[in-house]
Amino acid sequence: QVQLVESGGGLVQAGGSLRLSCAASGRTFSTYTMAWFRQAPGKERAFVTAINWSGSNTYYANSVKGRFTISRDNAKNTVYLQMNSLKPEDTAVYYCAADADGNYQYDYWGQGTQVTVSS
């Protein structure tokens, strides 16, 4: 199994920044596609961003383009989400996820970390 643990969430003012981390353990990490999703109360979980094994390809939801940046450090088995220019609508529980078998379905999920953006 793969274990994913998110950290770095908290309360910030609109316009502020926050960096989330996701530490992976239990299996090989370096070849996995990694992603961030988020879920607000009463809403479906939504895709935020993803990064391939080498970091050469990244993908972003339109709602976060130009504001969020995903990166990874395979030597540390960690993926990051830098969040800038935060808006109240970014408030959600943020989850990291791993696609371990290359089928574009995410197999492993972290427990989530709360991000709250005040106005």
Secondary structure, DSSP 4 states (H G I P E B T S, - for coil): --EEEEE--EEEETT--EEEEEEEESS--TTSEEEEEEE-TTS--EEEEEE-TTSS-EEE-TTTTTTEEEEEEGGGTEEEEEE-S--GGG-EEEEEEEESSSSSS--EE---EEEEEE-
